Amino acid sequence: MGVFNAAPDSGRYHKYIELDPSVQYSGDLSIPSNTNVYINGYGAFIFGRSESFSILVGANSNLDIQNCVLVGGHAGIVLDIGASGTINNNTMTGFGYAGFWAWLGYTHTATYVWSNIITNSLFGLFCTDLVPDYVDFNDIYDIDSIGRALYCPG
C-alpha cells in the first residue's frame, strides 16, 4: 500500500494514516515488526488479494484501526507473535479464512477487538492460542463454519 509508505509519524505512531473515503484502496499491507500504526478509514474500502492477508501486523507491532471496510482475501486483520492493537468500528467481509486472526503462538498483549461487523468468512474471529484482552460488541454472521463465529480457545 503506497499510502503506508508515504504516511507521516505522529509521536506515538510510526505511521499515522487517514484514508480518503472517496478512494477505493487495493492490495495488502504488511506492517513490519516493532512498528506502531494508526489507520482511520472514515469508511474507505480496502480490497485484499484472494490468497493473502489484507493487513498483517508484524511481530511485536501495534495496529490501531477504525472505520475501515476490508473486503476479500484470505484473512482481514492478522496478528503475528506479540502483535497488539485496537480494532474497532470496522466492517470485514468475504474472507476465505477469518475476518480477524491472532496466530503463531499469539502472546497475551494489549489487544481489543470491539464493535466490528464480520461476515461472509469461514471464521469471524479466530485466535490460535489466547483470547485478546477485550472482545465484545462484534456482530458476526453469515459465517461458513457453523458454531465458529468466535473461535478463541484459552
C-alpha positions as CSV (number, residue, x, y, z in Angstrom):
1,M,0.0,0.0,0.0
2,G,1.7,3.2,-1.2
3,V,-0.3,5.2,1.4
4,F,1.6,3.3,4.2
5,N,5.0,4.2,2.8
6,A,4.0,7.9,2.5
7,A,2.4,8.2,5.9
8,P,4.0,10.5,8.4
9,D,4.7,9.7,12.0
10,S,2.9,11.4,14.9
11,G,4.6,10.9,18.2
12,R,3.2,7.6,19.4
13,Y,2.8,6.1,15.9
14,H,5.5,5.4,13.3
15,K,2.8,5.6,10.6
16,Y,-0.3,7.8,11.0
17,I,-2.8,7.2,8.2
18,E,-6.1,8.8,7.5
19,L,-7.8,7.4,4.3
20,D,-10.0,9.2,1.9
21,P,-13.4,7.6,1.9
22,S,-13.9,8.6,-1.8
23,V,-11.0,6.4,-2.8
24,Q,-11.0,2.6,-3.1
25,Y,-7.8,1.1,-1.9
26,S,-6.4,-2.3,-3.0
27,G,-3.6,-4.6,-2.2
28,D,-2.3,-5.9,1.0
29,L,-0.4,-4.3,3.9
30,S,2.4,-6.0,5.8
31,I,3.3,-3.9,8.9
32,P,7.0,-4.5,9.8
33,S,8.0,-5.8,13.2
34,N,8.2,-3.3,16.1
35,T,6.1,-0.7,14.3
36,N,3.1,1.3,15.7
37,V,0.4,2.2,13.1
38,Y,-2.8,4.1,13.3
39,I,-5.4,3.9,10.4
40,N,-8.7,5.7,10.3
41,G,-10.6,4.8,7.2
42,Y,-13.5,7.2,7.5
43,G,-15.5,4.4,5.7
44,A,-12.9,3.8,3.0
45,F,-12.9,0.4,1.2
46,I,-9.8,-1.7,1.2
47,F,-9.8,-4.7,-1.2
48,G,-7.4,-7.6,-0.4
49,R,-6.0,-10.1,-2.8
50,S,-7.6,-13.6,-2.9
51,E,-4.8,-15.7,-1.3
52,S,-3.2,-13.3,1.1
53,F,-3.8,-11.3,4.3
54,S,-5.4,-7.9,3.9
55,I,-3.4,-6.5,6.9
56,L,-0.6,-8.5,8.5
57,V,0.6,-7.0,11.7
58,G,4.2,-8.0,12.2
59,A,5.8,-9.4,15.4
60,N,5.7,-7.0,18.4
61,S,3.9,-4.3,16.3
62,N,0.7,-2.4,17.2
63,L,-2.2,-1.6,14.9
64,D,-5.0,0.7,15.9
65,I,-7.5,0.7,13.1
66,Q,-11.1,2.0,12.9
67,N,-13.8,2.9,10.4
68,C,-12.4,0.7,7.5
69,V,-14.3,-1.7,5.2
70,L,-12.0,-4.6,4.5
71,V,-13.1,-6.8,1.6
72,G,-11.7,-10.1,0.3
73,G,-8.5,-12.1,0.7
74,H,-7.5,-15.0,2.9
75,A,-7.9,-13.1,6.2
76,G,-8.7,-9.5,7.1
77,I,-6.5,-8.4,10.0
78,V,-3.9,-10.9,11.2
79,L,-1.7,-10.5,14.3
80,D,1.7,-12.2,14.4
81,I,3.6,-13.1,17.5
82,G,3.4,-10.4,20.2
83,A,1.4,-8.0,18.0
84,S,-1.4,-6.0,19.5
85,G,-3.9,-3.3,18.8
86,T,-7.3,-1.8,18.9
87,I,-9.6,-3.0,16.1
88,N,-12.9,-1.2,16.3
89,N,-15.8,0.0,14.2
90,N,-14.7,-1.8,11.0
91,T,-16.5,-4.0,8.6
92,M,-14.7,-7.2,7.4
93,T,-16.3,-9.3,4.7
94,G,-15.6,-12.0,2.2
95,F,-12.5,-13.8,3.6
96,G,-11.5,-17.3,2.8
97,Y,-10.5,-17.9,6.4
98,A,-11.2,-15.3,9.0
99,G,-12.0,-11.6,9.5
100,F,-9.7,-11.3,12.5
101,W,-7.0,-13.9,13.2
102,A,-4.4,-13.9,16.0
103,W,-1.9,-16.7,15.1
104,L,1.6,-18.2,15.5
105,G,1.8,-18.5,19.3
106,Y,0.0,-15.3,19.9
107,T,1.0,-13.9,23.2
108,H,-1.2,-12.1,25.7
109,T,-0.7,-8.4,24.8
110,A,-3.0,-5.4,24.8
111,T,-5.4,-6.3,22.1
112,Y,-9.0,-5.0,21.9
113,V,-11.5,-6.1,19.3
114,W,-14.9,-4.4,19.6
115,S,-17.8,-3.0,17.6
116,N,-16.9,-4.6,14.3
117,I,-19.1,-6.3,11.7
118,I,-17.6,-9.5,10.4
119,T,-19.4,-11.5,7.7
120,N,-19.1,-14.0,4.9
121,S,-15.9,-15.8,6.1
122,L,-15.0,-19.3,7.4
123,F,-14.4,-17.9,10.9
124,G,-15.3,-14.5,12.3
125,L,-12.6,-14.1,15.0
126,F,-10.1,-16.9,15.1
127,C,-7.4,-17.0,17.8
128,T,-4.8,-19.7,17.8
129,D,-3.8,-19.7,21.4
130,L,-5.2,-16.9,23.6
131,V,-8.2,-14.7,23.6
132,P,-7.5,-11.0,23.1
133,D,-7.8,-8.8,26.3
134,Y,-11.2,-7.5,25.2
135,V,-13.6,-8.9,22.6
136,D,-17.1,-7.6,22.7
137,F,-20.0,-6.0,20.7
138,N,-18.9,-7.6,17.4
139,D,-21.7,-8.5,15.0
140,I,-20.6,-11.8,13.4
141,Y,-22.9,-13.5,10.9
142,D,-23.1,-15.5,7.7
143,I,-20.0,-17.5,8.8
144,D,-19.4,-20.7,6.8
145,S,-18.1,-22.7,9.9
146,I,-21.3,-23.1,11.9
147,G,-20.6,-22.5,15.6
148,R,-17.2,-21.0,14.9
149,A,-18.1,-17.3,14.7
150,L,-15.8,-16.7,17.6
151,Y,-13.1,-19.4,18.0
152,C,-10.6,-18.4,20.6
153,P,-9.6,-21.3,22.9
154,G,-7.7,-20.5,26.1
